[in-house]
Amino acid sequence: MARFPIQPLNIYRRARHTGQLQASPPAILAGSFVVLILLGTLLLSLPISQRRPFGLFEAFFTATSSVTVTGLTIIDPIHDLTFFGQAVMLAMVQIGGIGFVTFAIIAAVTLGKRVSLKYRALALEAFNQTSMQRVKSTAFIVLKFSLAIELTAILVLTLWWWRHDRFEHAFLMAGFHAVSAFNNAGLTLFPNSLASFSGDPVTTFVLTFCVILGGLGFSVLADIHQKRAWSTLSYYTRLMILGTLILNLLGWILFWLIEANNPFTLGPLPVASQGLAAWTQVVSARTAGFASVDIDQLRDSSRFLLVGLMFIGGGSLSTASGIKLGTFIILMAVVRSYIRQRKEVVLMNRTVAPESIHKALALLMVSALLVCVGIFVISLLEHMPFISIVMEVMAAFSTTGLSPELTPALSRPSQILLMVLMFVGRLGPLTLVYNLGTQGHSRVRHPEIPIQVG
């Protein structure tokens, strides 16, 4: 097993003498996230951040949820946090959402420092590029593109909400929710999340558009920005766009059909409002965590559908988590090839590399194991409906945050486990991909062993 020791002093000394960042990328990202969480905990624990006093553990949980762009909370951000506290939370969401890979590369370029070979390898794979020059340009495009999307959403929402509110308040609310939506955090300052906007097409489409763009992946956004024509887009970009459309549309139709007659969710709404609420819920379930209906009142089949969407998540190198859409597409292609008895796995007339298949299978198994362990442990600790526990664990691991309001009622050990799942869910897949991608190939060949499968 590969080891990723974090030795800040040695890393700092080596960087000063060599001008290179030699620590492993997983160690850098994990350490950076830990530092940001601790800083956020410190700021949230200050009296200036608290409208109603809460303890250090509550501050730590909130900081972890914000940095990992999850959205699970054991406090009420509306009534427990001051404007300063809400601003701190939003800053952590922004940094944690856009990602330290982008910020680290921008910082390295800005400071004139060279990036180590290991970090270059990770950056090339993460940004789906073939040269460091393209990675640098992609990183800056991502930052500019992200700010452009957020500012556009803020402008539209401010003007739309200004009709019924003071300009200052409308602007602040628009800023908070635009950033939260694009970074797929699902944090909201409305008492019932987005349930009040089920009949508001402008708010619905602006926020869900931000959620979708944030969940596509930064390499996809950069490719769209650079090429701007379907025929010239990379195969990966086209797969992500088509996969996102298919998953969202299928999920939307299924959720609407299941909940249309539920008197506690979509039932009382007009047909148009039902469609908007169902669309918001399905899009948010894959990557964000906003709620357009009362999650506690959903049918079990609807919850199971949302759990599946959360597990899949968004695109690689995005503000979303889960096993990632690319992983899911590869796994479906493997199943199709096996059923058709083909030796090669083909997507869009291109063969999928065996390494990609191995990574997808490993990521699936590791993720499923972590989720199952989390469900098992919390089921032992808590006496609550099983489907609610499943949804809570998946909301933490996938950093979706779509929860049936279970988090504050959990015991401390369960809440600690949720924090671990949030942290691992945000960093674990990246660490796994790096670990698998940097393993040496053994020259020893062992005899094959026949093992029956199925």
C-alpha positions in Angstrom: 0.0 0.0 0.0 1.3 3.5 -0.9 2.0 5.8 2.0 1.3 9.6 1.9 3.2 11.0 5.0 2.5 14.7 5.7 5.6 16.4 6.9 5.0 20.1 6.6 8.4 21.2 7.9 10.4 18.9 5.5 8.1 19.9 2.6 8.7 23.6 3.4 12.5 23.2 3.6 12.7 21.2 0.4 10.5 23.7 -1.4 12.7 26.6 -0.3 15.9 24.9 -1.5 14.7 23.3 -4.7 11.9 25.5 -5.7 9.7 22.5 -6.2 6.7 21.1 -4.4 7.7 17.5 -3.6 4.9 16.3 -1.4 2.4 13.9 -2.9 -0.7 15.5 -4.3 -3.1 13.6 -2.0 -1.0 14.8 1.0 -1.1 18.4 -0.2 -4.8 18.4 -0.8 -5.7 16.6 2.4 -3.4 18.9 4.4 -4.8 22.0 2.7 -8.4 20.9 3.5 -7.5 20.2 7.1 -5.9 23.6 7.5 -8.9 25.3 5.9 -11.3 23.3 8.1 -9.4 24.3 11.3 -9.2 27.9 10.2 -13.0 27.9 9.5 -13.6 26.3 12.9 -11.7 29.0 14.6 -13.5 31.8 12.8 -16.9 30.2 13.3 -16.2 29.8 17.1 -15.6 33.6 17.5 -18.4 35.6 19.1 -18.6 37.8 16.0 -19.8 34.8 14.0 -22.5 33.6 16.4 -25.9 35.1 16.7 -26.9 32.3 19.1 -24.0 30.7 21.0 -22.9 27.2 20.0 -19.9 25.0 20.9 -16.6 24.2 19.2 -17.9 20.8 17.9 -20.7 22.5 16.1 -18.2 25.0 14.6 -16.0 22.1 13.5 -18.9 20.2 12.0 -20.1 23.3 10.1 -16.6 24.0 8.8 -16.1 20.4 7.6 -19.4 20.5 5.9 -18.7 23.8 4.2 -15.1 23.0 3.0 -16.3 19.6 1.6 -19.3 21.4 0.0 -21.7 19.0 1.6 -24.3 21.2 3.3 -25.2 19.0 6.3 -25.6 21.1 9.4 -26.2 20.6 13.1 -26.9 24.4 13.5 -29.3 26.7 11.8 -27.2 29.0 9.6 -30.1 31.5 9.4 -30.6 32.1 13.1 -27.3 30.9 14.6 -24.8 32.7 12.4 -24.3 36.4 12.0 -23.6 38.0 8.6 -19.8 37.5 9.3 -20.4 33.8 10.1 -22.4 33.3 7.0 -19.6 35.0 5.0 -17.0 32.7 6.5 -19.2 29.7 5.6 -19.6 31.0 2.0 -15.8 31.6 1.6 -15.1 28.0 2.7 -17.6 26.7 0.2 -16.0 28.8 -2.6 -12.5 27.6 -1.9 -13.5 24.0 -1.2 -15.7 23.9 -4.3 -13.4 25.3 -6.9 -10.8 23.1 -5.5 -7.2 23.3 -4.3 -5.9 21.7 -7.5 -6.9 24.8 -9.4 -5.8 27.2 -6.7 -2.5 25.4 -6.2 -1.6 25.5 -9.9 -2.5 29.2 -10.1 -0.5 30.0 -7.0 2.5 28.0 -8.4 2.4 29.9 -11.7 1.9 33.2 -10.0 4.8 32.8 -7.6 7.0 31.5 -10.4 7.6 28.2 -8.6 8.1 25.0 -10.6 5.7 22.1 -9.9 7.2 18.7 -9.2 6.8 15.8 -11.7 4.3 14.0 -9.5 2.1 17.1 -9.2 2.4 17.6 -12.9 1.2 14.1 -13.5 -1.8 14.6 -11.3 -2.6 17.9 -12.9 -2.4 16.5 -16.4 -4.8 13.7 -15.5 -7.1 15.9 -13.5 -7.5 18.5 -16.2 -7.6 15.9 -19.0 -4.7 17.7 -20.8 -1.4 16.6 -22.4 0.9 19.5 -21.5 1.5 21.7 -18.4 1.0 24.8 -20.5 -2.5 23.7 -21.3 -3.1 22.9 -17.7 -2.0 26.4 -16.6 -4.3 28.0 -19.2 -7.1 25.7 -18.2 -6.7 26.6 -14.5 -7.0 30.3 -15.2 -10.0 29.7 -17.6 -11.7 27.7 -14.8 -11.3 30.5 -12.3 -12.6 33.1 -14.8 -15.4 30.9 -16.0 -16.5 30.1 -12.5 -16.6 33.8 -11.5 -18.5 34.7 -14.7 -21.2 32.0 -14.0 -21.6 33.1 -10.4 -21.7 36.8 -11.2 -24.2 36.3 -13.9 -26.4 34.2 -11.6 -26.1 36.9 -8.8 -27.1 39.6 -11.3 -30.2 37.7 -12.5 -31.4 36.6 -9.1 -30.8 40.0 -7.6 -32.9 41.7 -10.2 -35.6 39.0 -10.0 -35.8 39.0 -6.2 -35.6 42.8 -5.9 -39.2 43.0 -7.1 -40.3 41.8 -3.6 -37.4 42.7 -1.4 -34.9 45.4 -0.5 -32.0 45.6 -3.0 -29.3 45.0 -0.4 -31.0 41.9 1.0 -31.9 40.6 -2.5 -28.2 41.0 -3.5 -26.8 39.3 -0.4 -29.3 36.4 -0.8 -28.5 36.1 -4.5 -24.8 36.0 -3.8 -25.0 33.3 -1.2 -27.3 31.0 -3.2 -25.5 31.5 -6.5 -22.1 30.5 -4.9 -23.7 27.7 -3.0 -25.4 26.4 -6.2 -22.4 26.5 -8.4 -20.2 24.9 -5.8 -22.8 22.2 -5.3 -23.0 22.9 -1.5 -26.8 23.1 -1.2 -26.5 25.5 1.8 -29.4 27.9 1.9 -30.6 30.8 4.0 -34.3 30.0 3.3 -36.2 28.2 6.1 -37.5 25.5 3.8 -34.6 25.4 1.3 -36.1 26.0 -2.2 -39.6 24.7 -1.6 -41.0 28.2 -1.8 -39.7 28.6 -5.4 -41.5 25.5 -6.8 -43.6 27.9 -8.9 -40.8 30.3 -9.8 -39.2 29.3 -13.2 -36.5 32.0 -13.1 -35.1 31.0 -9.7 -35.5 27.3 -10.5 -33.6 27.4 -13.8 -30.9 29.9 -12.7 -30.0 27.8 -9.6 -30.2 24.4 -11.3 -28.2 25.7 -14.3 -25.5 26.7 -11.8 -25.7 23.3 -10.1 -25.3 21.5 -13.5 -22.4 23.6 -14.7 -20.6 23.2 -11.4 -21.1 19.4 -11.5 -20.0 18.9 -15.1 -16.3 19.3 -14.3 -13.8 22.1 -14.9 -12.0 20.3 -17.7 -15.4 20.0 -19.5 -16.1 23.7 -18.9 -12.7 24.7 -20.2 -13.1 22.5 -23.3 -16.5 24.0 -24.1 -15.1 27.5 -23.6 -12.1 26.8 -25.9 -13.9 24.9 -28.7 -17.5 26.0 -28.6 -18.7 23.5 -31.3 -20.1 20.1 -30.6 -18.1 18.4 -33.4 -14.8 19.7 -32.1 -15.4 18.9 -28.4 -13.4 16.0 -26.9 -15.0 12.6 -26.5 -14.9 12.9 -22.8 -16.7 16.3 -22.9 -19.5 14.9 -25.1 -19.9 11.9 -22.8 -20.3 14.1 -19.8 -22.8 16.4 -21.5 -24.9 13.5 -22.8 -24.6 11.5 -19.6 -25.7 14.6 -17.5 -28.7 15.2 -19.8 -29.9 11.6 -19.8 -29.5 11.1 -16.0 -31.3 14.4 -15.2 -34.1 13.8 -17.7 -34.7 10.2 -16.6 -34.5 11.0 -13.0 -36.9 14.0 -13.4 -39.5 11.9 -15.2 -39.3 9.0 -12.7 -39.4 11.3 -9.6 -42.4 13.3 -11.1 -44.3 10.1 -11.8 -43.7 8.6 -8.4 -44.5 11.8 -6.4 -47.2 13.3 -8.5 -50.0 11.8 -6.4 -48.2 12.2 -3.0 -50.4 14.6 -1.0 -47.4 15.6 1.1 -45.0 16.5 -1.7 -46.0 17.3 -5.3 -49.7 16.3 -5.0 -51.1 19.7 -4.0 -49.1 21.7 -6.5 -50.2 22.7 -10.0 -48.8 20.7 -12.9 -46.2 23.3 -13.9 -45.1 23.7 -10.3 -44.8 19.9 -10.0 -42.5 19.8 -12.9 -40.3 22.6 -11.6 -40.1 21.1 -8.1 -39.3 17.7 -9.5 -36.6 19.1 -11.7 -35.0 21.0 -8.9 -35.0 17.9 -6.6 -33.5 15.6 -9.2 -30.8 18.0 -10.3 -29.9 18.8 -6.7 -29.8 15.2 -5.7 -27.0 14.4 -8.1 -24.6 17.0 -7.0 -26.0 19.7 -4.7 -28.4 19.3 -1.9 -31.2 21.8 -2.2 -34.7 20.5 -1.3 -37.8 21.5 -3.2 -40.1 19.2 -1.2 -40.2 17.8 2.3 -37.7 15.0 2.2 -39.3 13.3 5.2 -42.6 12.9 3.3 -41.1 11.3 0.1 -42.0 7.7 -0.8 -39.3 5.1 -0.2 -39.0 4.5 -3.9 -38.3 8.2 -4.5 -35.7 8.2 -1.7 -34.1 5.2 -3.3 -33.9 7.0 -6.6 -32.3 10.0 -5.0 -29.8 7.8 -3.2 -28.8 6.3 -6.5 -28.3 9.7 -8.1 -26.2 10.9 -5.1 -24.0 7.8 -5.4 -23.3 8.6 -9.1 -22.6 12.2 -8.4 -21.2 14.7 -11.0 -18.1 14.9 -13.3 -14.5 14.5 -12.4 -12.6 17.6 -11.1 -15.9 19.3 -10.4 -17.6 20.7 -7.3 -19.5 17.5 -7.0 -18.5 14.1 -5.5 -19.9 10.6 -5.6 -18.2 7.9 -7.7 -18.4 10.4 -10.6 -20.4 10.2 -13.8 -17.4 9.1 -15.9 -17.0 6.1 -13.6 -20.6 5.2 -13.9 -20.5 5.4 -17.7 -17.5 3.1 -17.9 -19.1 0.6 -15.6 -22.3 0.6 -17.8 -20.1 0.1 -20.9 -18.4 -2.8 -19.2 -21.7 -4.5 -18.5 -22.9 -3.9 -22.0 -19.7 -5.4 -23.5 -20.1 -8.4 -21.3 -23.7 -9.0 -22.2 -22.8 -8.7 -25.9 -19.7 -10.9 -25.4 -17.3 -8.3 -26.7 -13.7 -8.4 -25.5 -13.2 -4.7 -25.8 -15.2 -2.0 -24.0 -16.3 0.6 -26.5 -17.7 4.1 -26.0 -18.5 6.4 -28.9 -16.5 4.2 -31.2 -13.4 4.4 -29.0 -11.9 1.6 -26.9 -11.8 2.3 -23.1 -8.3 1.6 -21.7 -8.0 -1.3 -19.3 -6.5 1.1 -16.7 -9.6 3.2 -16.7 -11.8 0.1 -16.2 -9.6 -1.1 -13.3 -9.9 2.4 -11.7 -13.7 2.5 -12.2 -14.1 -0.9 -10.6 -11.8 -0.1 -7.7 -13.5 3.2 -7.1 -16.9 1.5 -7.1 -15.9 -1.1 -4.6 -14.1 1.2 -2.2 -17.0 3.7 -2.3 -19.7 1.0 -1.8 -17.7 -0.5 1.1 -17.3 2.9 2.8 -21.1 3.6 2.4 -22.0 0.1 3.7 -19.7 0.5 6.7 -21.2 3.9 7.5 -24.7 2.6 7.3 -23.9 -0.4 9.4 -22.2 1.6 12.2 -24.9 4.3 12.4 -27.6 1.7 12.3 -26.0 0.2 15.4 -25.8 3.5 17.1 -29.2 5.0 16.2 -32.8 3.8 16.4 -34.1 5.5 13.3 -35.8 4.4 10.0 -33.3 2.5 7.9 -34.0 4.4 4.7 -33.3 7.7 6.5 -30.0 6.4 7.7 -29.1 5.2 4.2 -29.9 8.6 2.8 -28.0 10.4 5.6 -24.8 8.3 5.0 -25.1 8.8 1.2 -25.6 12.5 1.6 -22.4 12.7 3.6 -20.2 10.5 1.4 -21.4 12.0 -1.8 -21.1 15.5 -0.2 -24.6 16.1 -1.5 -26.1 17.1 1.8 -29.6 16.1 0.9 -30.8 14.9 4.2 -34.2 14.1 5.9 -33.3 16.6 8.7 -31.6 13.7 10.6 -28.2 15.2 11.3 -28.9 17.3 14.4 -30.7 14.4 16.0 -27.8 12.0 15.7 -25.4 11.2 18.6 -21.9 12.6 18.7 -20.2 9.4 17.4 -22.6 9.3 14.4 -21.9 13.0 13.6 -18.1 12.3 13.8 -18.5 9.4 11.4 -20.5 11.7 9.0 -17.6 14.2 9.1 -15.1 11.4 8.2 -17.4 10.3 5.4 -17.6 13.9 4.1 -13.8 14.3 4.2 -13.1 11.0 2.6 -15.9 11.4 0.0 -14.4 14.7 -1.1 -10.7 13.6 -1.2 -10.9 9.8 -1.3 -11.6 9.3 -5.0 -8.8 11.6 -6.0 -6.4 9.9 -3.7 -7.4 6.5 -5.0 -7.0 7.5 -8.6 -3.5 8.9 -7.8 -2.6 5.8 -5.9 -3.6 3.5 -8.7 -2.0 5.7 -11.3 1.4 5.8 -9.7 1.8 2.1 -8.8 4.7 0.3 -10.5 4.1 -2.6 -12.8 5.5 -5.9 -11.5 7.7 -7.9 -14.0 6.7 -11.1 -12.3 4.0 -13.1 -14.1 2.0 -15.6 -12.0 0.1 -18.5 -13.3 -3.6 -18.0 -13.9 -6.2 -19.5 -11.6 -9.7 -20.4 -12.7 -12.3 -18.8 -10.4 -16.0 -19.2 -11.1 -17.9 -16.0 -11.3 -21.7 -15.8 -11.3 
